[in-house]
Amino acid sequence: MILIHGSVGGLPEFIEIIHMVILADQLIFLVRKLDGWYIERYRSYDLKTSSDKELKVVELQDLSDVYPLDDYKIGGMCLIAMSHSKPARLKVILGESNTGKLTLPNGISNSLDELLYKVKDTFGLKNNFRLQYMDKDFGNDFFNLGSTSALEDLGAIKVIQQESIQPLIDVTDTASSVSTVHSNDSSSLASNDTVILSSPESLSSRTQQWPAVFPIPMFSHVS
C-alpha cells in the first residue's frame, strides 16, 4: 500500500506501508521510503525503493493523504498517476473587501510554485506576491506559507503584494558620464571643425572708443 507522506522540494514524498500496528489504541505504520520522479509523458510518478532502506515509524496524523494510491507497471516502471485526488476549494483574500474563491479540480498541489501560478492566473495578478495561510491552531491568524501541506479543503489563503524596488541611480556616476560626454563633444569640435580666433591686437582695437577730436593735417597749396 502506497501513500503520500509530506513533500521534498515541492514534490510529494511517497512511502510504502509494510506493517500496521495498533499500540495503546493508536494506529502506527511501519513504512519504507520510496523515491519518485515525475514523467511528463505518462503524467505519473515513477517510484523506486529509496537508497535508504531503513524502515521508519509513521503515525496516522503524519500522513499528507490517507487515500491509498494505485500503482501500475509499464516497461519495468512502477507508476503512480494520483488520479484519486479530490477537488479542493480555497478562500483567497486579495485585499481589503476583496475576496475570491479558488477551485482546484485535482486537489491541492504538492508544489507551492504550481499553487502560486494558479492564483496568479485565476485572479490576473501582475506583480510579485507571496501567500499566507490561516492557521486554526493560533486563532485563525495568518502565517507565511512555505509548503502546501499546511493547506486543506475550504481553507483560507491571503495574497501579500510585493512592491518592486526601483534601482538607485549613482549621482557620481551620472555626473562622470555627463562630464565625459562634454569632453567628447569638445574633442569632436576640436578635431572636426575649424575655429577662427581673433588675435589680441584685433580684439583690443575693436574695443577702443572713437576719439572726441579728429586732428586734420595741414596741406600745402602748391600742387
JOCOR-V896022 format. One record per run of one state. SS is the DSSP state (alpha for helix, beta for strand, coil for the rest). FROM is the first residue (numbers start at 0). TO is the last residue. If there is no record, write none. Layout:
BEGIN
ss = (SS & SS)
from = (FROM & FROM)
to = (TO & TO)
END
This chain:
BEGIN
ss = (coil & beta & coil & beta & coil & beta & coil & beta & coil & beta & alpha & coil & beta & coil & beta & coil & beta & coil & beta & coil & beta & coil & alpha & coil & beta & alpha & coil & beta & coil & alpha & coil & beta & coil & alpha & coil & alpha & coil)
from = (0 & 1 & 8 & 10 & 23 & 25 & 39 & 43 & 49 & 54 & 59 & 62 & 64 & 69 & 70 & 74 & 76 & 80 & 87 & 95 & 97 & 104 & 111 & 123 & 128 & 135 & 138 & 140 & 144 & 147 & 150 & 154 & 161 & 170 & 192 & 199 & 207)
to = (0 & 7 & 9 & 22 & 24 & 38 & 42 & 48 & 53 & 58 & 61 & 63 & 68 & 69 & 73 & 75 & 79 & 86 & 94 & 96 & 103 & 110 & 122 & 127 & 134 & 137 & 139 & 143 & 146 & 149 & 153 & 160 & 169 & 191 & 198 & 206 & 222)
END
